Structure formats: structure tokens, C-alpha cells
Amino acid sequence: AISFYPPNRKTGSNIDPSVPGGRTLKRDNYNGVLNPGKTADIVQFAACPGPNERQNMRSTFQYYGLRNGKIGGLEFVTIEPVPKNTQLLHWYGSSWWSERGIKRADVG
């Protein structure tokens, strides 16, 4: 599951324009998680890269859907060519492994 920060209904943006000099993602509109289970969404199978791997995709922080709506989404893009049968990898965050008591390992 992925944290969901729905965009502003009028602007379609999830960027905080009040932050000087940056496009900081707003964090005051958290609305649960996106659960891709039982869908055809391949992002649900993407892993966090291990110590000898690097991510080949990333979030654009472009969210879709309405607050408390039935459907929502978060856009991901590849950041390099991804050969057929290659594991999709995106960074979960620096503390993802340690918070779960899991030793970080390569995934494939």
C-alpha cells in the first residue's frame, strides 16, 4: 500500500506553494493508503532496492482521485530503460527496512 495525499480539487496540485524556493509536497492532507491488491497495477509488485541495487522507477508525486473517494492513484515513471523481465524497484524510504526489523537485501 502507498500513502495517499489527494490533490487540491481546484488546482489538481499536491505541491505547497507557500514553501519558499521549493516544490515541497503537502503533508497536511493525508487520506489513508492506496491498496493496489486485486487490481492489474504492476506497482504492487515493485520492490525496494537492496544495498547493491538502484531504483529504476520513482513517484512523480502526482496524485489522482478525491479525498475519501473510492478511487485514487499515484503516478510512477521509469527513470532508465527497463529491459523485459527486470524487477521494478523504487525507494521506500531510508527507514523502511529498520522499522520492520528486516535486514536490507538485494531483491533481484
C-alpha positions in Angstrom: 0.0 0.0 0.0 1.1 3.6 -0.7 0.3 6.7 1.3 -2.3 8.8 -0.4 -2.3 12.6 -0.4 -5.1 13.6 -2.8 -4.6 16.7 -4.9 -6.5 20.0 -4.4 -9.8 19.7 -6.3 -9.4 23.1 -7.9 -5.7 23.2 -8.8 -5.1 19.4 -9.2 -1.8 20.0 -7.4 -0.4 18.4 -4.2 2.5 20.9 -4.0 2.6 23.5 -1.3 3.1 26.9 -3.0 3.7 28.6 0.4 7.1 27.0 0.8 9.7 29.5 -0.5 12.1 28.2 -3.1 10.8 24.7 -3.4 8.1 22.4 -4.5 7.6 20.7 -1.2 4.9 18.0 -1.1 2.0 19.0 1.2 1.7 16.7 4.2 -1.5 18.0 5.8 -3.9 16.2 3.5 -3.1 12.6 4.3 -6.0 10.3 3.4 -5.0 6.8 4.1 -3.3 4.4 1.7 -3.8 3.2 -1.8 -4.1 -0.5 -1.8 -3.5 -2.0 -5.3 -4.4 -5.5 -4.2 -6.8 -7.3 -6.6 -6.0 -4.9 -9.4 -3.8 -5.2 -12.5 -1.5 -2.5 -11.1 2.1 -3.7 -11.5 3.5 -1.2 -9.0 2.2 -3.5 -6.2 5.0 -5.9 -7.3 7.8 -3.3 -7.3 10.4 -3.8 -4.6 12.7 -1.6 -2.6 16.2 -1.9 -4.0 18.8 -3.7 -1.9 22.3 -2.5 -1.0 23.7 -3.5 -4.4 20.8 -2.3 -6.5 19.3 1.0 -7.6 15.8 2.2 -8.2 14.6 2.1 -11.8 11.4 4.0 -11.2 10.1 6.7 -9.0 6.9 8.5 -8.0 6.2 11.8 -9.6 4.1 12.8 -6.5 1.2 13.4 -8.9 -1.9 12.0 -7.1 -5.3 11.3 -8.6 -8.7 11.0 -7.0 -10.8 12.7 -4.5 -10.4 12.9 -0.7 -12.3 10.0 0.8 -13.2 8.8 -2.7 -13.4 5.2 -3.9 -10.6 5.6 -6.5 -7.2 7.1 -6.1 -3.8 6.9 -7.8 -0.2 7.9 -7.7 1.8 8.2 -10.9 5.2 6.4 -11.2 7.7 6.7 -14.1 10.7 4.7 -15.1 14.0 6.7 -14.8 16.0 4.5 -17.1 15.2 1.9 -19.8 13.9 -1.3 -18.1 14.6 -4.5 -20.0 12.0 -7.1 -20.3 11.8 -9.4 -17.1 13.6 -6.8 -15.0 12.4 -6.3 -11.4 10.9 -2.9 -10.9 12.5 -1.0 -8.0 11.5 2.2 -6.2 12.8 3.6 -3.0 10.5 3.1 0.0 12.4 5.5 2.3 15.5 5.3 4.4 13.9 3.7 7.5 11.6 1.2 5.8 13.8 -1.8 6.5 14.8 -0.9 10.0 11.3 0.0 11.2 10.3 -3.6 10.3 13.3 -5.3 11.8 14.3 -6.6 8.4 17.9 -6.8 7.1 18.1 -5.0 3.8 18.9 -7.4 1.0 19.0 -7.4 -2.8 15.7 -8.4 -4.4 16.6 -9.4 -7.9 
